[in-house]
Amino acid sequence: MIELAGLTKLYGTHRAVDDLTFTVEPGLVTGFLGPNGAGKTTTMRLILGLDHPTAGTATIGGKRYRDLRDSLRTVGALLDARQAHPSRTARNHLRWIAAANRIPSSRVDEVLEMVGLTAVAERNAGTLSLGMSQRLGIAGALLGDPPVLLFDEPVNGLDPEGIHWVRTLMRSLAAEGRTVFVSSHLLAEMSNTADQLVVIGQGRLITSTTVSEFVNGTSTGTVRVRSPQLETLREVLTDAGFDVDAATDGDALAVRGVAIEVIGDLAARNAIALHELSQRQGTLEEAYLKLTDDAVDYRAAVQK
């Protein structure tokens, strides 16, 4: 379990992390979301003892990282996919980590096979693609077979097969009872992978909740309606006070905040034929963008 209590980090007058308090539970994949510059990587560095907090605490199993014995057997982490020395082979990189942490060298070949890098184990780390480097970083995190794992953007540079593999790996690690804390900008992937979400903005906690509660509580589902009498239907729905827009494909209406049965009954009473009446649930992306809109520090100019 990872526990943060009032965790704060100041760089001069800038609050990179501002009074964060939340818990990452074992047996679950917890997604860590937030806009660029929100403080996600800084938070992970504080958890791992790579930076010192200005105030508050971050503990793993009730202990600060620096107080852990055999830390790699307790916590595995991937923060930088290019952390390996470029002139060292993938196998020797892992052997060096294993030797420094009293881990049997036989474990190196086990994790190389787990991440699919056995065939390139003798290649220098500097010649590996970003996707291969991500896999090597994940292998390093798994080397000590730890119960707690942190991954910062682990799917960067991976192809669709690799992304699917990471998703399966994260869920299988959580199913074994491990604590899995992973940040990602791929919201669709997080919706398929995470059980819990921690969302921060400008260093502060926005919410800590389940994926389903986050989506259902923040985004609004819509009803898609298609009809040969589309303009008449639009007038009827608008007169009834419903929020109506054209659907993205242009030949249907998107109606928000109303039950599907109400729309069907209203169309029937007005003798309007319907060719489609379907519910569309909100997405993680919609909920995330809505909730973090005020916490975005970097916005590109809108092209006109």
Beta strands, then each sheet from edge to edge (+ up, - down):
strand 1: 2-11
strand 2: 14-24
strand 3: 29-33
strand 4: 55-60
strand 5: 75-78
strand 6: 148-152
strand 7: 179-183
strand 8: 196-201
strand 9: 204-210
strand 10: 222-226
strand 11: 243-246
strand 12: 253-256
strand 13: 276-280
sheet 1: 2+ 1- 4+
sheet 2: 5+ 6+ 7+ 3+ 8+ 9-
sheet 3: 11+ 12- 10+ 13-
end
